[in-house]
Amino acid sequence: MTQVQQRQGIEQQSSQMWIAADYHFPSTYSCRIPMSSANCASVLPAPGPATVRLALIRVGIELFGLDFVREELFPILRSATVRIRPPERVAISQQLIRGYKWNEARQKRETIQESILVREMAHAAGPMTVFLQIPKDAGQRMHVLLQAVGYWGQSSSLASCLGVMSTPPLLEECALPLDLLDDTIPLRSFFSCPVTEFRSNQLSWDDIAPGGKMPKPSALRCEIYVWPMVTDYRHATQKLLVRAPLFWKVQ
């Protein structure tokens, strides 16, 4: 690395800041694991990085309008580093839910079919924290966005923001992609699963905006994330996850 490249890296790092927001889940919530069956869905202990980005885009449109989000906020949100610290304890259990499916019968009569769905639901003890690394001049707007989030994942997964602060994450307490972990991680049964992430930090607005006549490649990719949580208790399909720090080195 040349001196010019080193200087550019230092300048870029000095122009960035970490902003963090704590969230309380007052009731059960469901952030579905990607690729899990809609009829028998498994859940994450907290939202994944793509869920965080898309939720902030949605809230931004509600607060500032579509044009402002597309031109000003989207370039920041697509490239921000996202870290999620799960709650201290997350209880997960299966629940039976009545589901409805609409279809058109052969006689061209609209019918609604009922079925039973099996969904895992999570219940948290302690706050969940979202960390974002963003440009310093975007701190105030991001502060407003983070405060305005009212749910993560499904609209029934209510959440309330407890506060926003400027603080970096402790990486050993945050979920991380598997390719950032090396052989120093201890042999413990940390919770791991696929999550969705933006395919690139250079996505265009058209890649994520709905509509359009031309087919477009998926804006998301799946990654295996390791969560700093271990199973403290298990009974049948119920389990209790407890936050435990990861001991590892970043490559």
FENGIDA-V100816 format. One record per residue. N is the residue number from 1. RES is the residue in one letter. SS is DSSP state (~ for helix, > for strand, _ for the rest). Layout:
BEGIN
n=[N | N]
res=[RES | RES]
ss=[SS | SS]
END
This chain:
BEGIN
n=[1 | 2 | 3 | 4 | 5 | 6 | 7 | 8 | 9 | 10 | 11 | 12 | 13 | 14 | 15 | 16 | 17 | 18 | 19 | 20 | 21 | 22 | 23 | 24 | 25 | 26 | 27 | 28 | 29 | 30 | 31 | 32 | 33 | 34 | 35 | 36 | 37 | 38 | 39 | 40 | 41 | 42 | 43 | 44 | 45 | 46 | 47 | 48 | 49 | 50 | 51 | 52 | 53 | 54 | 55 | 56 | 57 | 58 | 59 | 60 | 61 | 62 | 63 | 64 | 65 | 66 | 67 | 68 | 69 | 70 | 71 | 72 | 73 | 74 | 75 | 76 | 77 | 78 | 79 | 80 | 81 | 82 | 83 | 84 | 85 | 86 | 87 | 88 | 89 | 90 | 91 | 92 | 93 | 94 | 95 | 96 | 97 | 98 | 99 | 100 | 101 | 102 | 103 | 104 | 105 | 106 | 107 | 108 | 109 | 110 | 111 | 112 | 113 | 114 | 115 | 116 | 117 | 118 | 119 | 120 | 121 | 122 | 123 | 124 | 125 | 126 | 127 | 128 | 129 | 130 | 131 | 132 | 133 | 134 | 135 | 136 | 137 | 138 | 139 | 140 | 141 | 142 | 143 | 144 | 145 | 146 | 147 | 148 | 149 | 150 | 151 | 152 | 153 | 154 | 155 | 156 | 157 | 158 | 159 | 160 | 161 | 162 | 163 | 164 | 165 | 166 | 167 | 168 | 169 | 170 | 171 | 172 | 173 | 174 | 175 | 176 | 177 | 178 | 179 | 180 | 181 | 182 | 183 | 184 | 185 | 186 | 187 | 188 | 189 | 190 | 191 | 192 | 193 | 194 | 195 | 196 | 197 | 198 | 199 | 200 | 201 | 202 | 203 | 204 | 205 | 206 | 207 | 208 | 209 | 210 | 211 | 212 | 213 | 214 | 215 | 216 | 217 | 218 | 219 | 220 | 221 | 222 | 223 | 224 | 225 | 226 | 227 | 228 | 229 | 230 | 231 | 232 | 233 | 234 | 235 | 236 | 237 | 238 | 239 | 240 | 241 | 242 | 243 | 244 | 245 | 246 | 247 | 248 | 249 | 250 | 251]
res=[M | T | Q | V | Q | Q | R | Q | G | I | E | Q | Q | S | S | Q | M | W | I | A | A | D | Y | H | F | P | S | T | Y | S | C | R | I | P | M | S | S | A | N | C | A | S | V | L | P | A | P | G | P | A | T | V | R | L | A | L | I | R | V | G | I | E | L | F | G | L | D | F | V | R | E | E | L | F | P | I | L | R | S | A | T | V | R | I | R | P | P | E | R | V | A | I | S | Q | Q | L | I | R | G | Y | K | W | N | E | A | R | Q | K | R | E | T | I | Q | E | S | I | L | V | R | E | M | A | H | A | A | G | P | M | T | V | F | L | Q | I | P | K | D | A | G | Q | R | M | H | V | L | L | Q | A | V | G | Y | W | G | Q | S | S | S | L | A | S | C | L | G | V | M | S | T | P | P | L | L | E | E | C | A | L | P | L | D | L | L | D | D | T | I | P | L | R | S | F | F | S | C | P | V | T | E | F | R | S | N | Q | L | S | W | D | D | I | A | P | G | G | K | M | P | K | P | S | A | L | R | C | E | I | Y | V | W | P | M | V | T | D | Y | R | H | A | T | Q | K | L | L | V | R | A | P | L | F | W | K | V | Q]
ss=[_ | _ | ~ | ~ | ~ | ~ | ~ | ~ | ~ | ~ | ~ | ~ | ~ | ~ | _ | > | > | > | > | > | > | > | > | > | _ | _ | _ | _ | > | _ | _ | > | _ | _ | _ | _ | _ | _ | _ | > | > | _ | > | _ | _ | _ | _ | _ | ~ | ~ | ~ | ~ | ~ | ~ | ~ | ~ | ~ | ~ | ~ | ~ | ~ | ~ | ~ | ~ | _ | ~ | ~ | ~ | ~ | ~ | ~ | ~ | ~ | ~ | ~ | ~ | ~ | ~ | ~ | _ | > | > | > | > | > | _ | _ | _ | > | > | > | > | > | > | > | > | > | > | > | > | > | > | > | > | _ | _ | _ | _ | _ | > | > | > | > | > | > | > | > | > | > | > | > | > | > | > | > | _ | _ | > | > | > | > | > | > | > | > | ~ | ~ | ~ | ~ | ~ | ~ | ~ | ~ | ~ | ~ | ~ | ~ | ~ | _ | _ | > | _ | _ | _ | _ | _ | _ | > | _ | > | > | > | > | > | > | _ | _ | _ | _ | _ | ~ | ~ | ~ | _ | _ | > | > | ~ | ~ | ~ | _ | _ | _ | _ | _ | _ | _ | _ | _ | > | > | > | > | > | > | > | > | > | _ | _ | _ | _ | _ | _ | ~ | ~ | ~ | ~ | _ | _ | _ | _ | _ | _ | _ | _ | _ | _ | _ | > | > | > | > | > | > | > | > | > | > | > | > | > | > | > | > | _ | _ | > | > | > | > | > | > | _ | _ | _ | _ | _ | _ | _ | _]
END
